[in-house]
């Protein structure tokens, strides 16, 4: 597994990197058969350290967890425990997913934009036109998944929304976490 361990204005020493590699490698290998790479990002939030961990699996799924504590090692341990708990919870589904899928998940590129909030200028009460201001442009990967895989991916990533291409009919679908705790699924059909 490839590791990318970085810190935002924090010096990441060799001892911490070694600890991250051994602990995360052991935790992930228990529950996932072939993790491909892991990204661990350390930062500070006030007096606490924050550790964000993302692991990409060979099946195309991504698991992520976040931990925070007053000590940098404790922040990593919290993140690692959450990652292990997620993977343990989905171990059977991950194995079934891996068995059913012979090739990695296919992805397609799509443009992604960050828009400025409407009415952020206090002097101007009404917008002159209805075009939003584009703050940033990026590329997003849209995976081709089944609905069950998309829900699992959304839950593993801790996201509230997942956009994917439905494998059955190649249409763009959305699954999302509803306020009542259930998962919603939007499946537009061509007329």
Helices and strands as residue ranges (DSSP letters): E 2-7, H 14-31, E 35-45, E 48-57, E 62-69, H 72-89, H 91-100, E 107-115, E 134-145, H 147-157, E 161-166, E 172-177, E 183-187
